[in-house]
Amino acid sequence: MEIKVCVGDIIQTRSDVIILQYFEGSERLDGDIGTADRALGGAISQLISKGEIKGKFKEITVIYTLDKLPSPKLVIVGLGKKSDLNLEKIRAAVAEVCKTLRQKSPEKIDSLALGTGMPGIELEEIGQAICEGALLGTYTFRKHITKAADYKEIKQLNIMVTENKNIADMERGLQKGKIISEAVTLARDMVNEPANFVTPTVMAEIAGQQAQKHNLGIQVIDREEMQAMGMGGLLGVSQGSRQPPKFIVLKYTGREADGIDVALIGKGITFDSGGISIKPSEHMGDMKGDMAGGASVIGAISAIAQLKPKINVTAIIPATENMPGGSAMRPGDILTIMNGKTVEIISTDAEGRLILADAVSYAIKTRASKIIDVATLTGACRIALGDICTGLFGNDQELNDRIISAGKAAGECIWPMPMNDEYKDLNKSDVADIKNTGGRYGGAITGALFIGEFAEGTPWAHLDIAGTYMTDKEQGYQVKGATGIPVRTLINVVLALAG
């Protein structure tokens, strides 16, 4: 879909559909909707008086103009109460409109810049929100479906403004929204692909394509070099798979300095069978998405490279399968992580924290100032928070606060979880420095604390996206399948840290 800004009178524009807004509780029809109502002989007023248009959030009303306006169809989208309007509601409303209209196969849509003139909402923010809502809300993954879709994609969405002076701000927002939406789409595509299409090698190839496209530095460390570096966690998890592991490093340099300001680390388990501690067969196919953390940081750094903040960011993705087999690691084994710490394996299905331990150790070795890791780490986090909020664990309140704020701006709920030292006792081992699972109770916390052991005091945060990386329902700009969470949060955090 092409999205652009146009100057003009939306009522007089000739398009397949025009979109206007209506707020719940509005007492009179002013502006464009009032002009449209008069042109249509009071049809909108009548629908309001009969209760068929209430202005409730995401309410969609399609009206045929019967040649009384240049455009054959008019859509009125409800934005709820004026006092409740925010950018997240604009995103969701635009997504709802676009999904509804796509079924009617319009090629060109002209829309009012929804929310214009509302206190505290800038034109640039509106442009970004509209772009994200339209592109993410109409996302589909049909690569492996041979039957043609029963709808046509919308080719063009024009955002109408009344004055030339508004174009520059709106276009900046559109450009930013497009870059961010493409990053989310990249992550969604990777997660939606089956594991026979996205292996660790393919993840490295995708990272390489992004590096070439956006001028990022890249290094892909293979098994032999991992052995030399002592990456026992990643090597141990990969033992049971025929797919070779990859340790992927992408570098964005936004300021003239050698230091790494932020390391974004993403778990890249391209398929998780559980290993010897094998998972139940029901829903095991969903484990193709156990690399969602890795996909998120690849998507995020691809957008960061285009937005060009003055900050140095490194994305680190340890990638492997976790498979059973004659050479697979076993419960009871002891592995040595890159920093020299030893780990007793209690369950081979607690593998994500092992590869993240090597990745965090690598980030520490490169002297990263801050570390954020993203992982579909524990079912326990999904039990605690459901599919609404991502769990946040960390050792630095300032970094935690920045992440929560960034998530709020993105419309991605981030919820802080406890990290009391008393939970560390559950990870103690009798035969090694630490064991890889603290048991059933507090599993999301002990999993996070395990990773935190390797941060060595560096400001560090862990995002457990086990409940939020995938959805089975349509809601706003989230569609069935991979969500792309927390790509937009990560981008917002980096932009905020850059100042």
TINU-981869 format. One line per field, with one value per residue (C-alpha): residue in one letter; x, y, z. Coordinates in Angstrom, 3 decimals. Layout:
<sites>
resn <- A/...;
east <- X/...;
north <- Y/...;
up <- Z/...;
</sites>
This chain:
<sites>
resn <- M/E/I/K/V/C/V/G/D/I/I/Q/T/R/S/D/V/I/I/L/Q/Y/F/E/G/S/E/R/L/D/G/D/I/G/T/A/D/R/A/L/G/G/A/I/S/Q/L/I/S/K/G/E/I/K/G/K/F/K/E/I/T/V/I/Y/T/L/D/K/L/P/S/P/K/L/V/I/V/G/L/G/K/K/S/D/L/N/L/E/K/I/R/A/A/V/A/E/V/C/K/T/L/R/Q/K/S/P/E/K/I/D/S/L/A/L/G/T/G/M/P/G/I/E/L/E/E/I/G/Q/A/I/C/E/G/A/L/L/G/T/Y/T/F/R/K/H/I/T/K/A/A/D/Y/K/E/I/K/Q/L/N/I/M/V/T/E/N/K/N/I/A/D/M/E/R/G/L/Q/K/G/K/I/I/S/E/A/V/T/L/A/R/D/M/V/N/E/P/A/N/F/V/T/P/T/V/M/A/E/I/A/G/Q/Q/A/Q/K/H/N/L/G/I/Q/V/I/D/R/E/E/M/Q/A/M/G/M/G/G/L/L/G/V/S/Q/G/S/R/Q/P/P/K/F/I/V/L/K/Y/T/G/R/E/A/D/G/I/D/V/A/L/I/G/K/G/I/T/F/D/S/G/G/I/S/I/K/P/S/E/H/M/G/D/M/K/G/D/M/A/G/G/A/S/V/I/G/A/I/S/A/I/A/Q/L/K/P/K/I/N/V/T/A/I/I/P/A/T/E/N/M/P/G/G/S/A/M/R/P/G/D/I/L/T/I/M/N/G/K/T/V/E/I/I/S/T/D/A/E/G/R/L/I/L/A/D/A/V/S/Y/A/I/K/T/R/A/S/K/I/I/D/V/A/T/L/T/G/A/C/R/I/A/L/G/D/I/C/T/G/L/F/G/N/D/Q/E/L/N/D/R/I/I/S/A/G/K/A/A/G/E/C/I/W/P/M/P/M/N/D/E/Y/K/D/L/N/K/S/D/V/A/D/I/K/N/T/G/G/R/Y/G/G/A/I/T/G/A/L/F/I/G/E/F/A/E/G/T/P/W/A/H/L/D/I/A/G/T/Y/M/T/D/K/E/Q/G/Y/Q/V/K/G/A/T/G/I/P/V/R/T/L/I/N/V/V/L/A/L/A/G;
east <- 0.000/1.318/0.561/1.056/-0.082/-2.274/-3.568/-7.225/-10.853/-11.672/-15.378/-14.673/-11.970/-12.727/-11.768/-13.195/-13.832/-13.394/-12.956/-14.252/-14.190/-16.924/-16.532/-18.866/-21.112/-20.659/-23.602/-23.232/-21.714/-18.961/-16.322/-16.045/-18.630/-21.116/-20.441/-20.919/-24.161/-25.585/-24.562/-26.268/-29.486/-29.022/-28.445/-25.640/-27.715/-30.582/-28.313/-26.999/-30.486/-31.572/-28.532/-26.961/-23.918/-22.737/-19.083/-17.911/-14.255/-13.624/-17.293/-17.375/-20.292/-20.273/-22.573/-23.218/-23.233/-25.463/-23.618/-24.204/-20.454/-17.613/-16.650/-19.161/-18.615/-18.150/-16.900/-17.413/-15.063/-15.842/-12.949/-14.681/-14.709/-12.521/-10.996/-9.806/-8.217/-4.550/-2.189/-2.883/-6.591/-5.752/-3.579/-6.272/-9.091/-7.170/-6.380/-10.054/-11.148/-8.559/-9.407/-13.123/-12.641/-10.248/-13.183/-14.853/-11.755/-11.191/-7.986/-7.750/-8.817/-8.688/-8.777/-9.025/-5.912/-7.679/-7.162/-5.920/-6.290/-6.633/-4.572/-1.221/-1.211/1.158/0.759/3.968/2.682/-0.651/1.126/3.181/0.150/-1.956/0.864/1.474/-2.224/-2.785/0.296/0.309/-3.473/-3.568/-0.532/-0.994/1.281/0.167/3.529/2.614/-1.070/-1.672/-5.339/-5.907/-7.178/-10.878/-10.021/-7.787/-5.103/-5.661/-3.198/-3.218/-4.155/-4.056/-4.064/-5.791/-4.625/-6.004/-2.794/0.618/2.334/1.080/2.675/6.250/5.287/2.873/5.369/8.034/5.579/4.644/8.277/9.017/5.848/6.777/10.284/8.980/6.128/8.565/10.718/7.705/6.693/10.185/9.956/6.420/7.430/10.381/8.265/5.395/7.732/7.978/11.202/12.185/12.260/13.968/16.941/19.863/21.677/18.692/18.473/22.104/21.327/18.382/20.622/23.178/20.562/19.551/23.185/23.808/20.571/21.067/24.860/25.218/28.333/27.877/29.758/28.497/30.373/30.294/30.754/34.560/34.963/32.289/34.408/37.477/35.472/34.051/30.360/29.329/25.673/25.010/27.150/25.416/21.906/22.872/24.346/21.188/20.501/21.906/21.493/24.732/24.405/25.070/26.036/24.952/26.228/24.869/26.412/24.972/27.330/25.473/28.205/31.966/33.072/34.169/31.857/28.557/25.801/23.146/23.313/20.008/20.061/17.419/16.853/17.100/15.834/14.472/12.690/12.340/11.371/12.513/15.445/15.714/13.193/10.823/7.684/4.163/3.285/0.207/1.060/4.706/4.394/4.164/7.791/8.826/8.358/10.900/13.215/10.849/13.333/16.023/13.601/12.641/16.168/16.969/13.844/14.612/18.197/17.136/14.803/17.358/19.862/17.361/16.258/19.933/19.942/23.309/23.956/25.890/23.775/24.762/22.225/23.274/21.353/22.477/20.650/20.180/17.591/16.921/16.432/16.640/19.080/22.025/24.346/21.926/22.772/21.214/19.727/22.595/25.207/27.389/28.178/30.656/29.415/31.660/32.485/33.647/30.589/29.421/25.786/24.081/21.406/18.201/15.959/17.049/13.823/15.264/17.585/16.909/18.646/21.747/22.257/21.383/24.013/26.651/25.197/25.157/28.712/29.734/28.062/29.933/33.209/32.541/31.863/28.312/26.986/23.453/21.967/18.380/17.531/14.289/13.105/10.135/11.645/9.016/5.487/5.407/5.395/2.426/0.597/1.347/0.490/-1.535/-1.189/-1.662/1.636/5.292/7.170/10.036/12.878/16.017/18.710/18.475/15.377/16.215/16.499/13.298/11.448/12.649/11.435/8.011/7.645/8.762/6.250/3.438/4.225/4.202/0.971/2.866/2.173/5.348/4.840/7.631/8.160/9.907/13.608/14.115/17.454/15.643/14.582/18.251/18.425/16.154/18.874/21.628/23.317/25.144/27.516/28.005/27.924/24.256/21.523/19.414/15.996/14.780/11.679/8.019/7.273/8.366/9.699/9.712/11.629/14.236/14.723/15.370/17.673/19.685/20.361/21.034/23.864/25.873/25.241/27.932/26.410/25.945/22.506/20.435/16.794/15.058/11.774/9.867/7.551/6.274/2.698/2.824/4.882/1.878/-1.885/-4.809/-7.242/-7.686/-7.556/-6.786/-3.508/-2.633/-3.608/-3.550/-0.055/3.153/2.714/6.176/6.254/8.486/10.106/8.498/9.333/13.000/13.147/11.546/14.015/17.017/15.669/15.047/18.541/20.018/18.289;
north <- 0.000/3.436/6.123/9.807/13.258/15.436/18.984/19.488/19.365/15.751/16.293/17.381/14.804/12.010/8.646/5.154/5.900/8.882/8.473/10.902/10.743/11.002/11.194/9.550/12.093/14.822/17.195/18.788/17.963/20.470/20.693/18.047/15.676/18.569/19.496/15.866/15.655/18.704/17.348/14.048/15.729/15.071/11.320/11.244/13.186/10.745/7.737/9.391/10.208/6.589/5.298/3.650/5.883/6.304/7.153/4.275/3.352/1.371/1.658/1.565/2.936/2.756/5.208/5.250/8.866/8.266/10.887/13.626/13.690/13.091/9.860/6.973/5.814/7.587/5.796/7.243/5.790/6.111/7.305/7.001/9.915/12.907/12.840/9.244/9.704/8.760/7.525/3.867/4.419/6.141/3.169/0.677/2.666/3.056/-0.659/-1.504/0.757/-0.623/-4.241/-3.536/-1.709/-4.287/-6.685/-4.171/-3.972/-0.205/0.807/4.330/5.709/9.306/9.868/12.810/13.027/11.427/13.205/16.467/19.391/17.278/18.558/16.826/15.022/16.350/16.009/13.997/11.524/11.246/10.501/7.762/6.246/6.200/4.588/1.918/1.180/0.843/-1.261/-3.495/-3.904/-5.202/-7.482/-11.007/-14.029/-16.005/-17.206/-20.890/-20.576/-21.289/-20.245/-16.587/-14.284/-13.347/-9.642/-7.135/-5.167/-1.410/0.238/3.814/5.700/9.499/11.494/14.780/18.017/21.477/23.507/23.133/23.999/20.705/18.508/18.397/17.269/14.669/13.302/12.914/10.864/8.762/8.025/6.984/4.882/3.150/2.275/0.946/-0.994/-2.663/-3.680/-5.218/-6.942/-8.431/-9.865/-11.155/-12.846/-14.591/-15.877/-16.999/-19.022/-22.750/-24.073/-25.804/-22.377/-20.399/-22.350/-20.774/-20.476/-18.702/-16.332/-15.431/-14.892/-12.608/-10.649/-10.385/-9.038/-6.373/-5.485/-4.980/-3.061/-0.677/-0.436/-2.415/-4.216/-7.981/-10.936/-14.525/-16.813/-20.516/-23.625/-23.792/-20.211/-20.732/-23.571/-21.332/-18.641/-21.138/-20.706/-23.851/-22.877/-22.411/-25.401/-27.605/-26.720/-27.253/-30.750/-32.641/-30.846/-31.389/-27.662/-25.807/-23.051/-19.419/-16.543/-13.406/-9.917/-6.785/-3.382/0.089/3.013/6.276/8.274/8.498/6.262/2.671/1.920/0.045/2.077/-0.629/-4.349/-5.853/-9.621/-11.930/-15.616/-17.462/-21.002/-21.701/-24.820/-26.025/-29.646/-29.457/-31.737/-34.883/-33.257/-33.322/-31.219/-32.675/-33.016/-30.780/-27.264/-28.187/-26.699/-23.269/-23.718/-22.498/-19.101/-19.656/-17.351/-14.379/-12.563/-12.874/-11.774/-8.752/-7.459/-7.975/-5.989/-3.304/-2.682/-2.549/0.349/1.995/2.036/3.968/6.381/7.182/8.129/9.230/6.086/2.846/-0.304/-3.945/-6.727/-10.216/-13.331/-16.783/-19.123/-22.882/-25.638/-27.593/-31.192/-34.655/-37.238/-39.440/-36.456/-34.134/-32.696/-34.591/-33.690/-33.913/-32.619/-29.686/-26.928/-24.064/-20.669/-18.196/-16.295/-19.471/-20.132/-23.749/-24.780/-27.993/-29.045/-29.959/-29.725/-29.538/-27.596/-24.658/-23.985/-20.358/-19.056/-21.110/-19.482/-16.060/-16.572/-16.839/-13.816/-11.669/-12.792/-11.743/-8.339/-7.892/-8.760/-6.034/-3.608/-2.769/-0.008/-1.385/-4.774/-5.647/-9.260/-10.461/-14.051/-16.369/-17.697/-19.218/-20.539/-19.297/-15.691/-16.408/-17.980/-14.899/-12.195/-13.939/-12.594/-8.932/-7.824/-8.659/-9.413/-7.058/-8.120/-6.097/-4.853/-1.120/0.939/3.747/1.303/-0.441/2.881/3.775/0.440/0.768/4.298/3.150/0.315/2.655/4.932/1.929/0.520/-2.549/-3.298/-3.964/-5.131/-5.085/-8.331/-8.926/-9.762/-10.328/-11.903/-14.637/-16.218/-16.799/-19.657/-21.677/-21.660/-22.953/-26.196/-28.770/-29.714/-26.520/-22.743/-22.586/-24.837/-24.020/-24.165/-23.285/-25.450/-24.841/-21.970/-18.488/-19.933/-16.659/-14.969/-17.696/-17.868/-14.130/-14.295/-17.022/-14.683/-11.796/-13.774/-13.162/-9.394/-8.806/-5.562/-3.937/-2.285/-5.104/-5.821/-8.991/-9.031/-12.318/-12.302/-15.881/-14.619/-11.732/-12.851/-14.600/-14.071/-16.201/-13.308/-10.166/-6.996/-3.564/-3.669/-7.090/-9.945/-13.701/-15.099/-13.319/-9.893/-8.411/-7.462/-5.810/-4.339/-0.908/-0.790/-1.543/1.183/3.682/2.784/3.306/6.632/7.809/6.794/8.656/11.827;
up <- 0.000/-0.948/1.638/0.950/2.069/-0.145/0.259/-0.531/0.493/1.365/0.681/-2.886/-3.611/-6.069/-4.632/-4.213/-0.528/1.770/5.543/8.175/11.975/14.582/18.353/20.822/22.494/19.867/20.049/16.618/13.247/12.515/9.824/7.132/8.586/8.802/5.166/4.131/6.095/4.328/0.924/1.739/2.822/6.526/6.111/8.684/11.224/10.772/11.350/14.518/15.797/15.236/17.143/14.107/14.392/17.988/17.488/19.660/19.250/16.015/14.935/11.113/9.079/5.269/3.454/-0.295/-1.465/-4.533/-6.642/-4.054/-3.423/-5.920/-4.109/-4.246/-0.638/2.658/5.774/9.213/11.827/15.510/17.665/21.035/23.466/22.635/26.114/25.590/22.169/21.864/19.174/19.946/19.263/15.970/14.932/15.810/14.177/10.909/10.896/11.425/8.570/6.163/7.006/6.519/3.226/1.832/1.565/-0.767/-3.012/-3.310/-5.041/-3.645/-0.270/0.925/4.665/6.973/9.178/12.129/15.434/13.916/16.293/19.431/22.387/22.898/19.536/16.877/13.105/12.801/15.407/13.577/10.305/11.945/13.701/10.521/8.560/11.197/11.568/7.827/7.042/10.114/10.168/6.588/7.016/5.705/5.461/2.411/1.097/1.290/0.278/-3.406/-3.487/-4.407/-1.655/-1.732/-1.506/-3.230/-1.443/-1.140/-3.507/-2.231/0.923/0.789/4.015/3.338/4.966/4.326/4.241/2.614/5.905/7.377/4.716/6.049/9.562/8.274/5.749/8.439/10.438/7.418/6.621/10.186/10.315/7.068/8.289/11.596/9.947/7.561/10.531/12.280/9.041/8.707/12.225/11.631/8.397/10.039/12.930/10.680/8.457/9.287/10.746/7.515/5.845/8.627/9.952/11.838/8.506/6.920/9.910/9.264/5.571/6.405/8.762/5.967/3.580/6.093/6.706/2.999/2.500/5.422/5.690/8.918/10.034/10.282/11.698/11.678/14.052/13.167/15.333/15.145/16.312/18.998/20.362/20.437/22.264/24.773/23.946/25.793/26.155/22.443/21.499/24.059/22.880/19.231/19.763/18.867/15.570/12.116/11.492/12.308/14.939/14.056/16.328/14.456/15.259/13.526/14.226/13.741/14.289/14.800/16.494/16.175/19.017/19.465/22.378/22.200/23.863/23.671/22.920/21.769/22.217/20.723/21.388/18.065/18.663/15.173/16.418/19.994/20.476/24.098/23.326/25.458/27.840/24.888/24.780/24.338/20.669/20.993/19.782/19.243/15.767/17.401/18.442/15.001/16.642/19.409/17.463/17.809/20.041/17.376/14.667/16.792/17.209/13.506/12.642/15.219/14.127/10.464/11.358/13.645/10.766/8.634/11.370/12.063/15.763/17.192/19.186/18.683/18.732/18.349/17.767/18.875/17.853/19.028/16.627/16.755/16.869/20.065/18.976/20.568/19.228/20.056/20.368/22.184/25.605/28.507/31.860/34.327/31.884/32.897/30.387/30.615/29.408/27.578/30.791/32.539/34.708/34.834/34.451/35.536/33.043/34.858/31.790/28.177/27.544/29.502/26.588/25.712/28.815/27.923/24.547/26.001/28.704/25.966/24.164/27.320/28.103/24.593/25.071/28.376/26.662/24.061/26.948/25.972/28.251/28.375/27.479/26.561/25.749/24.185/24.381/24.265/27.456/29.733/29.675/33.268/32.064/29.830/32.771/34.888/32.329/29.620/26.092/27.011/28.569/28.063/31.272/32.145/34.410/35.058/37.381/36.585/37.395/34.973/32.058/33.154/33.247/29.759/28.403/30.044/28.639/25.189/25.262/26.261/23.311/20.999/22.410/23.662/27.325/29.328/32.913/35.547/37.447/40.817/40.918/44.658/45.574/47.523/44.208/43.329/45.835/43.541/40.849/43.126/42.059/44.191/41.365/39.299/39.685/38.739/37.355/34.330/35.970/39.426/39.256/38.535/40.904/39.889/36.661/34.717/37.536/38.021/34.242/34.133/37.167/35.438/32.495/34.863/36.476/33.308/33.112/35.757/37.017/33.609/33.288/31.832/31.058/29.925/27.999/28.157/25.124/25.489/25.809/23.337/20.328/18.752/18.723/17.596/17.190/15.097/17.159/15.763/13.868/15.290/13.008/13.549/13.807/14.741/16.353/15.855/19.544/20.832/17.693/18.090/21.808/21.104/18.451/20.843/23.611/21.350/20.010/23.587/24.713/21.733/22.965;
</sites>
